[in-house]
């Protein structure tokens, strides 16, 4: 069975500090990897995606993530966060076969402190 | 740029009533997904459609049904509503089934009283 694990349910960090949100996955088939951000009462927005190629992918708002196949991880990073980055962040995988199902992690609430 | 449109934004129903949620995907997107998100929860996959056919089924109750129409819009029909159905319901569309990110609407907040 496939699964996505976001170990940190909440991450508080001071403004302008770096942050890393962790994501690990388990799958018997190859996957595509995504990070989404959700602001209160809004839908999820795509931050970045890994489909193939370079394992370091850059997204919007200064975020980046690195795909590590051996560790089955796709951690999200930002070198300097802003108050406006306060939101819920979801890691997701899409199976590269069959129904191409999406599986979401349980989310990490990033709270940026002044 | 056009986005996924969901209607209504808010819906209040009483127990045992029915509700219909509508989703209009981004033009040329042929795949639609429905998710249910409870307070503080991650989105739970309900059902998806590809080219107007049901593609995959998740934790959708038997009281719910959905379809995708010829113009690719989709409707989620919910009957015999229960208090536990209160949630944010998201629709998402993608350009194709494979390696295409999901584009989410802003959701329909359903409150069952």
Contacts between the chains, C-beta under 8 A, distances in Angstrom:
chain1	res1	chain2	res2	distance
A	32	B	99	5.0
A	34	B	101	5.8
A	34	B	102	7.8
A	36	B	102	7.8
A	36	B	104	7.8
A	41	B	88	8.0
A	41	B	106	7.7
A	41	B	107	7.7
A	41	B	109	7.7
A	42	B	106	5.6
A	42	B	107	7.6
A	43	B	4	7.4
A	43	B	90	5.6
A	43	B	92	7.6
A	43	B	104	3.3
A	43	B	105	5.3
A	43	B	106	4.9
A	43	B	107	5.5
A	44	B	43	7.2
A	44	B	90	7.3
A	44	B	92	7.7
A	44	B	102	7.4
A	44	B	104	4.6
A	45	B	104	7.1
A	46	B	101	4.7
A	46	B	102	7.4
A	46	B	103	7.4
A	49	B	101	5.4
A	51	B	99	4.9
A	90	B	42	6.3
A	90	B	43	7.4
A	92	B	102	7.9
A	94	B	99	7.0
A	96	B	98	7.2
A	96	B	99	7.3
A	99	B	48	7.5
A	99	B	55	5.7
A	99	B	56	3.9
A	99	B	97	7.9
A	100	B	55	7.9
A	100	B	97	4.4
A	100	B	98	5.4
A	101	B	45	7.3
A	101	B	48	7.9
A	101	B	56	5.5
A	102	B	33	6.9
A	102	B	45	6.7
A	102	B	102	6.5
A	103	B	45	7.9
A	104	B	42	5.0
A	104	B	43	5.4
A	104	B	45	7.8
A	105	B	42	6.5
A	106	B	41	7.8
A	106	B	42	4.6
A	107	B	42	5.0
